[in-house]
Amino acid sequence: MSKRIFLSSPHMSGNEQSYIKEAFDTNWIAPLGANVDRFESEIATYAGSTCASAVSSGTAAIHLALDLLGVGQGDNVFCSTLTFIATANPILYLGAEPVFIDSDEESWNMSPLALEKALIEAKAEYKLPKAVLIVNLYGQSAKMDDLMTLCNAYGVPVIEDAAESLGASYKGKKSGTFGKFGVFSFNGNKIITTSGGGMLVSDDIEQIKRSRFLATQARDQAMHYQHSVVGYNYRMSNVLAGIGRAQLEVLDDRVIARRAVFERYAEALGEIDGLEFMPELENTFGNRWLTTLTLDPEKIELTPNNLIDALAEENIEARPVWKPLHLQPLFEGCKYCSHGENDDVSKRLFERGLCLPSGSNMTVEEQGRVIFLIKQQLRM
């Protein structure tokens, strides 16, 4: 069996051990310490936000953002449907109800047309959402100008789920900095990793201070342990923050590498009739976290699952596009607003889409093996 090719494996810089050693030498192993402080500052500077709060996961950051916006029992939160379930689960944590918004073909992200329809309907029912959760899927920014214009017109705050898009930009502005809050993830498969972790960013200093308070069990200022509100155990450890600092030093290199992976796939497979890669919006710069594509069933007999299975037989990991949340059993009965009448874009992308191995540490030879097998399956 050939060496396994992973979808997106961790890629260490080589400098992580120096920051980990610093944490051990100073005995700051807990979720406090110099690495945490500096990682927060460095991420905020990189993204162009005023401040940041390092937490245990991107999910935790979304939960905190929703909590800080006062989301609670019976509230509505609008959410991109084409995303990993971690985007929407925190809505349920707080007793609120998600309303799922379809994608558009140009970005694969939240459709401004669908969002506008949902906002008009919600206003007519006197139940505007407490927040809109916009996802930047696979490193591609959503149509933030259109989406922000709509949300601002209706006075609804935005949380930008940039878990997959750290290092991307939209019209020169870094991903994760358009809404009231932005969220990054450092899970093991992300473009940079702390093994597990996340970051909440904002220009609101007081809200970020509040997030740190809530993330450390909401302990009041008192000599004894006193608590007046519900808190969480969400702070990032000083050790993991050290890993993150070293990873952040090479983020731009990782983006370059991922985009090069995409370009090699596009050059080798782009002429195949019926195969289309996820587009990149004009005046945007995606990090190409994963190279994703669709297969047109009218032109290609092979389904995405057929191709995924064929690659798996050769010890190569590929995956389907995220199953839309409005199709998940957990969210059965939740409201959903499609891009157009009888036009469920996210469902179509799910049925036709797949993600190819895209790691920044994948060799050209390994990628050549993937490309050869895809062509072989498509009989090119």
PyMOL commands that set and color helices and strands:
alter all, ss='L'
color gray80, all
select helices_A, chain A and resi 16-25+34-47+58-68+85-87+89-93+112-124+137-139+144-153+205-215+238-249+251-269+304-313+325-327+329-331+345-352+364-377
alter helices_A, ss='H'
color red, helices_A
select strands_A, chain A and resi 51-55+76-80+97-101+131-135+158-161+169-170+173-174+181-185+198-202+275-277+284-285+291-295+319-320+336-337+353-356
alter strands_A, ss='S'
color yellow, strands_A
deselect
rebuild
show_as cartoon
